[in-house]
Amino acid sequence: MINNIESEASSQNLSMKKRNQSNRKERRRNEEMNHAYARLQRCVPHIPHDQKLAKIKTLRLAMLYIKHLEAVVDGSVRIRSSSSNELRPLEVEDFASIAMAEIQARNNYKDLAEKELQRGVRTEDICRQTVPERYALQEKTTQNHFSSIIRSPT
């Protein structure tokens, strides 16, 4: 009987150790992820240094910045200058307005759900397998940031 109690206590200690070890490992993983997102946020320009963005917003801004840089390097994107009506090449500094718009935009999932409902998307169909165009919205919103852009013929 004493061996039984000792065996049970030993088993509980072992499971407690495993749980603690698992919790430490998960905490460390979360810390590493948070550190990586913070580094990514510092790489994207025009984000106030004292502002901590949500992870999804950080990823969106990083993707928008990469697309913006691709457009700058490509050189075929031209925008209307705010001071004159003349077209000028897209510049890296033009990303400031895109960044501010994204930072100020709310992650309002209720509005997104209502828009999808208006498009005729059923709630039960909202998943990656059945509604891939939902995940293509990012491309459309990127185009909205460049509403005054004119592509040069190549």
FENVENCOR-V743115 format. One record per residue. RES is the residue in one small letter. OMEGA is omega as a letter, one per 30 degrees, with the letter a starting at -180 (999 if undefined). Layout:
# FENVENCOR-V743115
RES | OMEGA
RES | OMEGA
This chain:
# FENVENCOR-V743115
m | l
i | l
n | l
n | l
i | l
e | l
s | l
e | l
a | l
s | l
s | l
q | l
n | a
l | l
s | l
m | l
k | l
k | l
r | l
n | l
q | l
s | l
n | l
r | l
k | l
e | l
r | l
r | l
r | l
n | l
e | l
e | l
m | l
n | l
h | l
a | l
y | l
a | l
r | l
l | l
q | l
r | a
c | a
v | a
p | l
h | l
i | l
p | a
h | a
d | a
q | l
k | a
l | l
a | a
k | a
i | l
k | l
t | l
l | l
r | a
l | l
a | l
m | l
l | a
y | l
i | l
k | l
h | l
l | l
e | l
a | l
v | a
v | l
d | l
g | a
s | a
v | l
r | l
i | l
r | l
s | a
s | a
s | l
s | a
n | a
e | l
l | l
r | l
p | l
l | a
e | l
v | a
e | l
d | l
f | a
a | a
s | l
i | l
a | a
m | l
a | a
e | l
i | a
q | l
a | l
r | l
n | a
n | a
y | l
k | l
d | l
l | l
a | l
e | l
k | l
e | l
l | l
q | l
r | l
g | l
v | l
r | a
t | a
e | l
d | a
i | l
c | a
r | a
q | a
t | a
v | a
p | a
e | l
r | a
y | l
a | l
l | a
q | a
e | a
k | a
t | l
t | l
q | l
n | l
h | a
f | a
s | a
s | a
i | l
i | l
r | l
s | l
p | a
t | 999
